Amino acid sequence: MAVAIPCTVLFIIGVLVLGFTARGYIAWSDFHSFVFLGFAAGIFGFVYSAGVMEAYELLVENEQYSSRIFFRIKRKIKEKLDRI
């Protein structure tokens, strides 16, 4: 979450600046390269954060699955078969 919020803000600012430049409110300058850099960093951070959050959700679901009685029985059977 600490990465997702600033990166989302960078992405939104990048989109707004590019939109204002396309409409003619802001003149095109050499500093727009920094806008593209912020835009790219925003996209990268957002995608990275989404991947991390998805991985944590998968771990939580796995924890819920592994605490079920069916999973425990299946694991005990597998351990007994591995000993043979």
C-alpha positions as CSV (number, residue, x, y, z in Angstrom):
1,M,0.0,0.0,0.0
2,A,2.9,2.3,0.7
3,V,4.1,2.0,-2.9
4,A,0.7,1.8,-4.6
5,I,-0.6,5.2,-3.5
6,P,2.3,7.4,-4.5
7,C,2.6,5.5,-7.8
8,T,-1.1,6.0,-8.5
9,V,-0.7,9.7,-7.8
10,L,2.3,9.9,-10.2
11,F,0.3,8.1,-12.9
12,I,-2.7,10.4,-12.5
13,I,-0.5,13.5,-12.6
14,G,1.2,12.2,-15.7
15,V,-2.1,11.7,-17.4
16,L,-3.4,15.1,-16.4
17,V,-0.2,16.9,-17.6
18,L,-0.3,15.1,-20.9
19,G,-4.0,15.9,-21.3
20,F,-3.4,19.6,-20.6
21,T,-0.5,19.6,-23.0
22,A,-2.6,18.0,-25.7
23,R,-5.4,20.7,-25.2
24,G,-2.9,23.5,-25.3
25,Y,-3.1,24.7,-21.7
26,I,0.6,23.8,-21.1
27,A,3.3,24.4,-23.6
28,W,5.4,21.5,-24.7
29,S,8.9,21.7,-23.2
30,D,12.0,19.7,-22.5
31,F,10.7,19.0,-19.0
32,H,8.0,16.7,-20.3
33,S,10.5,13.9,-20.3
34,F,10.2,14.1,-16.5
35,V,6.4,13.7,-16.9
36,F,7.0,10.5,-18.9
37,L,9.4,9.3,-16.3
38,G,6.9,9.9,-13.6
39,F,4.2,8.3,-15.7
40,A,6.4,5.2,-16.2
41,A,7.3,5.0,-12.6
42,G,3.6,5.2,-11.7
43,I,2.7,2.4,-14.0
44,F,5.5,0.2,-12.8
45,G,4.8,0.8,-9.1
46,F,1.1,0.1,-9.6
47,V,1.7,-3.1,-11.4
48,Y,4.3,-4.2,-8.9
49,S,1.9,-3.5,-6.0
50,A,-0.9,-5.3,-7.7
51,G,1.3,-8.4,-8.1
52,V,2.4,-8.3,-4.5
53,M,-1.2,-7.9,-3.2
54,E,-2.3,-10.8,-5.4
55,A,0.5,-13.0,-4.0
56,Y,-0.6,-12.2,-0.5
57,E,-4.2,-13.0,-1.3
58,L,-3.0,-16.4,-2.7
59,L,-1.1,-17.1,0.5
60,V,-4.1,-16.3,2.6
61,E,-6.3,-18.6,0.5
62,N,-3.6,-21.3,0.8
63,E,-3.6,-20.9,4.6
64,Q,-7.4,-21.3,4.7
65,Y,-7.2,-24.4,2.5
66,S,-4.4,-26.0,4.4
67,S,-6.2,-25.7,7.7
68,R,-9.1,-27.8,6.4
69,I,-9.6,-31.4,7.7
70,F,-9.5,-32.8,4.2
71,F,-6.1,-31.3,3.5
72,R,-4.7,-32.7,6.8
73,I,-6.0,-36.2,6.0
74,K,-4.6,-36.0,2.5
75,R,-1.2,-34.9,3.9
76,K,-1.0,-37.7,6.4
77,I,-1.8,-40.3,3.7
78,K,0.9,-38.8,1.5
79,E,3.5,-38.9,4.3
80,K,2.7,-42.6,5.0
81,L,3.0,-43.4,1.3
82,D,6.3,-41.6,1.0
83,R,7.7,-43.7,3.9
84,I,7.0,-47.0,2.0
